[in-house]
Amino acid sequence: MQSEFSKIRENQFPETLIKRNILIIAKRNFIPLLYQHI
C-alpha cells in the first residue's frame, strides 16, 4: 500500500518531486566538486 500511495503522489505532484530530485542530485554532484577545487 505504501508503494501505491507513493505512485499516486508522484502522479499528483510530478513537478515538485522532479525539482526536489534535481536539488538532491545537484548537491551530491556539485558539493564534492567544490571541495575538490579548494
Buried (B, 14 or more C-beta within 10 A) or exposed (E): EEEEEEEEEEEEEEEEBEEEEEEEEEEEEEEEEEEEEE
